[in-house]
Amino acid sequence: MANNAKNKEAINLSVNDPNSEILIIKLLIVGDPGVGKSNFIYRYTKDKFSVNKLSTVGFEANTKEIEITEKKVIVQLWDSAGQEKYKSITKNLFTRVQGIIILYDITNKKSFTNIQNWINLIKETNDSIPYVIAGNKCDLTNQREVEEEEAIKFCQENNINFKETSAKQDINIIDCINNFVQKIINSENFIRNISFALNDSSTIQRKTLNKSDKCC
């Protein structure tokens, strides 16, 4: 989008009309703390990466306008805090978005193992919502703890779309999100209007990274 003012105007448009020229797709990014959710979104919406990116506490949102099948689509990406104390708030968002991206860190085996916990949380809250999995930080091959083949096998067994990504090196971020958006729009269960308006780059609560925090 050209500027924030345009973002704010577009987000408030109603898309109840199936012939509307603009669609709004709301996606929630979930995953353990430190898997790189903020930079995953930052790369997609701003085409930037920051080693000093703020770690999210609470929730933060950014938007990007794209074009799919000759329609303008405003993609709203919600960055959720991975801390346990925010899980109840995260669950509340499961019914207010049209898709979820579960992110793990390929250099952190526990973040991969915990994918099942995120899936269980989604299913017990909103069993009909689509979700995909992304293995982030694939540029850190020398620190890898999760082999790509292991993740592919898990996703194939559970019929989940999967990509490895890198926010730092800009690998597969656009494909991961745009393909998911396309799948949502093409689905029979596509809900065109979920009441959850926000301003561009809105933030509920944030904090500065400590030296021990990971963000990339």
N, C-alpha and C positions, 0 to 999 in steps of 0.2 A: 504493500500500500504506500501511497505517496506520503502521507503524514498521519499523525495521531488523530487530528480532527476528522479526517476521512474515516479512520478506523471506528471512532466512537459513533459517527453517524450511521455507518453501515451495520454495526452490531445491533442497533436498536430497530432495524427494519423488521417488519413481520414477514415470515416466510410460510404462513398458513396456506397461501395460494399456491397450488401445485404448478401453476404457470409462472411463478415468480422468477425473475431473472437472477436473483441472488439466493443461494442456499447457505445456511449456517450449520456447520458441523462442530459439535462440541466433543472434544476428546480429553480424557483424563490420563495422565502419565503417573503410574505407580511403581513402586519398587523400594528396596531397602535404602537406608541412608547411604550416601556416597557413591551410588551407581552412576551418577551423572545426569540426572533428570533435568536439572536447570540448564546445563550446557546443551543437552539434546534438543531442548526447546529453543534455546538461544541460537543454535546453529540453523535450525529450520526457519525461524521467524526473522532473524537478523543477519544470517549468513556470517556469524562471528563466533569466536571461541575465546574464553577468558580463563586463565589459570586462577584468577582472583574472583571468579564469579561467586556471588553470594549464595550461600546455602539456604534453602527455603525452610522456614519455620512457619507452619500454617499452610497457606496456599497462595499461589501466584499464577497469573494468567497472561498469555500473549496471543496475538492473532496474526494471521497471514492470509492474504487474498490470493487465490489461485483460480485457474480455469479448468474445468473438467466437463467433457461432452458439451462444449459451447455454453456452459453456464458458469457464472461467477460463483465461487464458493469461498466463504469466509471460514477459515479453520481456526477455532478457538482451542488452544492447548492449555490445560490446567496442570500445573506442577504441584503435586501433593508432597507434603513432608512425609518421610518414611518412618518417623519416630512412632513408637507404639501408642503414645498418648494421643496421637491424632487419628488413630485408626477409626474411631467412631465417626469422626467428621468425614473421613474419606469414604466410609460406607454410605453416608448420606448422599454423597455426590454420585454414587453408582446409578442412582435412579434419575439423575439430572443431566447425564451426558449420553451421547449416542455410540460411544466406543471407548475402549480402554487399551492402553499400551502398557504391558508389564515389562519393565526394564531390569536387567541384571548386569553385573560387571563381570566380564570374562576372567578378571584377575582375582575374583572373590568367589570361591566355591559356595560359601554360605548364601550369598545373594541369589545364586542359581537354585540351590536347594529350597530356598524360601519361596520360589515361584509357586509351588503347590499351595502354600499358605495363602498367597494372593488369589489364586484361582478359587480356592475354597471360600474365601471372603466374598468374592464376586458372585459365586453361584448361590450362596445363602442369602444374598441381598437382592440380586437382580439376575436371575438365571437366563434371561433372554438377551442380555447385552453382549455384543460381539467383542472379542479381545484378541490381541496378537502379542507376540513375545519378541523382544529385541535384546541381543547380547551386546552391550556397549563396551567401548574401549578396546575394540579389536585391533587397534594399532599397537597395543602393548603385548606383542606376541611373546616376548621373552619373560613376561610375568603371568602368562596364561595359566589358569587353574581349571578352566572349563573348556574341554575340547569341543570344537564346532560339531563334530559328529555326534557327541553325546546330546547336545542340545537339539540337533536335527532329529535324532531318534525319539527323544521325549516329545517333541512337537508333532511328529508324524503319528506316534501312538495315541496322542490326544487330539489329533485333527486341528492343530493350531498353526497358523502362518507364522513364519520365523525369518528373521534376518539378523546377521551380525552388523553392528554399526560402530562408527567412531565419530564423535562430535568434534574431536580435535582435528582429525584428518578429513572430515566431511565425507565419510564413507556410508552410503546407503541410507542416510537420514531422510532425504527427500523421497526416495523410492518407498521406504518403509511407511511413511505417513501418507503420501499421496495414494499409494495402492490401497491402503486401508480405507481412506476416505472414499475412493472409488467403489470399493466393495460395499461400504455402508450405503452409499447412494443407490447402488444397484439392487440392494436387498429388498425383499418383499416387506420386511418389517421396518423399513426406513420411516422414522418419525421426523416430520419436517419442522416441527416447532416444539422445542422444550424451553419453558420459561426460565431462563437463567442468564439474564443480560449482564454484561460487565463492560468496563472500559478497557482500552488497550493497555497492556502492561500493568493491570491492576494487581495489587498485592494486599493480602490480609495481614500477614505478619512475616518479617524477614529478620535475618541476623547476619553479621559478618562472619566469614569463615575463620575458625581457629586454625592454627597451624596443623593440627591433627586431622582436620576435616578434609574429605575428598570431594571434588566436584566434577572433575572432567569425565 
